[in-house]
Amino acid sequence: MDNAIEDTGAVEISGADKTRLLEFILPVVIVALDQATKAMVRASVPVHDSVTVIPGLLNITHALNSGAAFGILDGANFPFKTALIAIIATAALVGVGMYAASLAHHQLVARTGLALIVGGAAGNLIDRVVAGSVVDFIDVYWRTHHFWAFNVADSAISVGVTILILDMLTTGTHVSKTV
C-alpha cells in the first residue's frame, strides 16, 4: 500500500494566516455595514430630519459632516477643504495600515483594534471622497443634551481605539521594548 497523500488542490491556511485574514475581513465587514446603514438613512430620512427610536435617548438623525472628527471644521469654509481632509484621512489610513502590518502574529488584540480603525476610517473616507461629507445618523441624547451624531464607522474607530488603549494598559513589562 502506498502512503502517498492525495492532492485535492485545496490550499491549507496556517494559524498565522487565519489570524491575518481577520485584518482583511473585519475592515471589509465594517465598510459594508457602514455604507449599508448610511444608504438606508439617505433613502429614508431627509437631511436634518429625525426619527425617534427611544424617546429621550436615541434618534436616527440624518446629519452631514463636512469637517473632521466630532464636527471639527464642519462650519469652516476654505478652498479645497474636502480634498485636504480626504488627503489627511488617506495618509492616516495608510499609516495605521502599515503599523498594523508590522505587528507580530501574537499581537492579535492590537491587530483587531487596528482593523476596526482601518474599517471605520475607510468607511468615512468613502463618504468624503464620493459626497464631500460624511453621513452621521446615530443621535444619542439625554433630555436636551445631544452628543455628537455618529455612524457605524465612527463606532468602529472608537471601539478600535478603546481596544488599543486597553491592550497597552494591560500589556505588562514582560513585552520587550526596542529602542
C-alpha positions as CSV (number, residue, x, y, z in Angstrom):
1,M,0.0,0.0,0.0
2,D,1.3,3.4,-0.9
3,N,1.4,6.1,1.8
4,A,1.0,9.0,-0.7
5,I,-1.2,11.9,0.3
6,E,-3.9,12.7,-2.3
7,D,-3.6,16.2,-3.7
8,T,-7.0,17.8,-3.6
9,G,-5.9,21.1,-4.9
10,A,-7.1,22.8,-1.7
11,V,-4.8,25.3,-0.1
12,E,-4.4,24.9,3.7
13,I,-4.2,28.2,5.6
14,S,-1.9,28.2,8.6
15,G,-3.0,29.6,12.0
16,A,-0.9,32.7,11.5
17,D,-2.6,33.3,8.1
18,K,-6.0,32.8,9.6
19,T,-5.5,35.5,12.2
20,R,-4.0,37.8,9.5
21,L,-7.2,37.1,7.4
22,L,-9.1,38.8,10.2
23,E,-7.2,42.0,9.4
24,F,-8.6,41.9,5.9
25,I,-12.1,40.6,6.5
26,L,-13.0,42.8,9.6
27,P,-12.4,46.2,7.8
28,V,-14.4,44.9,4.8
29,V,-17.3,44.0,7.0
30,I,-17.2,47.3,8.8
31,V,-17.2,49.3,5.5
32,A,-20.1,47.2,4.1
33,L,-22.1,47.7,7.3
34,D,-21.3,51.4,7.5
35,Q,-22.1,52.0,3.8
36,A,-25.4,50.0,4.0
37,T,-26.6,51.8,7.1
38,K,-25.7,55.2,5.6
39,A,-27.6,54.3,2.4
40,M,-30.7,53.3,4.4
41,V,-30.6,56.7,6.2
42,R,-30.1,58.6,3.0
43,A,-33.0,56.8,1.4
44,S,-35.4,57.1,4.3
45,V,-34.7,60.2,6.4
46,P,-34.4,63.7,4.8
47,V,-31.3,65.7,5.7
48,H,-31.7,67.4,9.1
49,D,-34.8,65.3,10.0
50,S,-35.0,62.8,12.9
51,V,-36.9,59.7,13.6
52,T,-37.3,58.9,17.3
53,V,-36.2,55.3,18.2
54,I,-36.1,55.6,22.0
55,P,-37.8,58.7,23.3
56,G,-35.5,60.8,25.4
57,L,-32.4,58.7,24.5
58,L,-32.0,57.8,20.8
59,N,-32.9,59.3,17.4
60,I,-31.9,58.5,13.9
61,T,-31.0,61.9,12.6
62,H,-29.7,62.5,9.1
63,A,-26.7,64.8,9.6
64,L,-23.9,65.7,7.2
65,N,-20.4,66.4,8.5
66,S,-18.1,68.1,6.0
67,G,-15.5,68.5,8.7
68,A,-13.3,66.1,10.6
69,A,-14.0,64.1,13.7
70,F,-16.6,65.5,16.1
71,G,-17.6,68.1,13.6
72,I,-14.3,69.9,13.8
73,L,-14.1,72.3,10.8
74,D,-17.6,71.4,9.8
75,G,-18.7,75.1,9.7
76,A,-15.4,76.3,8.2
77,N,-15.3,77.0,4.5
78,F,-12.0,77.3,2.8
79,P,-10.7,76.2,-0.7
80,F,-10.1,72.5,-1.1
81,K,-11.4,71.7,2.4
82,T,-12.8,68.3,1.3
83,A,-9.7,67.4,-0.6
84,L,-7.4,68.4,2.2
85,I,-9.4,66.4,4.8
86,A,-9.5,63.4,2.4
87,I,-5.8,63.5,1.9
88,I,-5.1,63.7,5.6
89,A,-7.5,60.8,6.2
90,T,-5.9,58.8,3.5
91,A,-2.4,59.4,4.9
92,A,-3.6,58.4,8.4
93,L,-5.3,55.3,7.0
94,V,-2.1,54.2,5.2
95,G,-0.1,54.9,8.3
96,V,-2.4,52.8,10.5
97,G,-2.4,50.0,7.9
98,M,1.4,50.0,7.7
99,Y,1.6,49.9,11.5
100,A,-0.9,47.1,11.7
101,A,1.0,45.1,9.1
102,S,4.2,45.5,11.2
103,L,2.7,43.9,14.3
104,A,3.7,40.4,15.3
105,H,1.4,37.4,14.9
106,H,0.8,37.1,18.7
107,Q,-0.4,40.8,18.9
108,L,-3.9,39.8,18.0
109,V,-5.7,42.2,20.3
110,A,-3.8,45.2,18.9
111,R,-4.2,44.0,15.3
112,T,-8.0,43.6,15.9
113,G,-8.2,47.2,17.3
114,L,-6.3,48.5,14.3
115,A,-8.5,46.5,11.9
116,L,-11.6,48.2,13.4
117,I,-9.9,51.6,13.0
118,V,-9.0,50.9,9.4
119,G,-12.5,49.8,8.5
120,G,-14.0,52.8,10.1
121,A,-11.6,55.2,8.6
122,A,-12.2,53.7,5.1
123,G,-16.0,53.9,5.5
124,N,-15.8,57.6,6.3
125,L,-13.2,58.2,3.6
126,I,-15.6,56.7,1.0
127,D,-18.3,59.2,2.0
128,R,-15.8,62.1,2.0
129,V,-14.5,61.3,-1.5
130,V,-17.8,60.4,-3.1
131,A,-20.1,63.0,-1.5
132,G,-17.8,65.6,0.1
133,S,-19.3,64.9,3.6
134,V,-19.9,62.0,6.0
135,V,-23.4,60.9,6.9
136,D,-23.8,60.8,10.7
137,F,-27.1,59.4,12.0
138,I,-26.9,58.0,15.5
139,D,-28.1,60.7,17.8
140,V,-27.8,59.8,21.5
141,Y,-29.1,62.4,23.9
142,W,-30.3,62.9,27.4
143,R,-33.1,65.4,27.8
144,T,-31.8,68.5,25.9
145,H,-28.2,67.4,25.9
146,H,-27.3,65.9,22.5
147,F,-23.9,64.3,21.9
148,W,-22.2,64.4,18.5
149,A,-24.1,62.4,15.9
150,F,-22.1,59.4,14.7
151,N,-22.2,56.4,12.5
152,V,-21.1,52.8,12.3
153,A,-17.6,53.8,11.0
154,D,-17.2,56.2,14.0
155,S,-18.3,53.4,16.3
156,A,-15.7,51.0,14.9
157,I,-13.0,53.6,15.3
158,S,-14.0,54.3,18.9
159,V,-14.1,50.6,19.8
160,G,-10.8,50.0,18.0
161,V,-9.1,52.9,19.9
162,T,-10.5,51.6,23.2
163,I,-9.2,48.1,22.4
164,L,-5.7,49.5,21.7
165,I,-5.7,51.6,24.9
166,L,-6.8,48.6,27.0
167,D,-4.2,46.4,25.3
168,M,-1.5,49.0,26.1
169,L,-2.6,49.3,29.7
170,T,-2.8,45.5,30.2
171,T,0.5,44.7,28.4
172,G,3.0,44.4,31.2
173,T,6.7,45.0,31.2
174,H,7.2,41.4,30.0
175,V,6.9,42.7,26.4
176,S,10.3,43.6,25.0
177,K,10.8,47.2,24.1
178,T,13.0,48.1,21.2
179,V,14.8,51.4,21.1
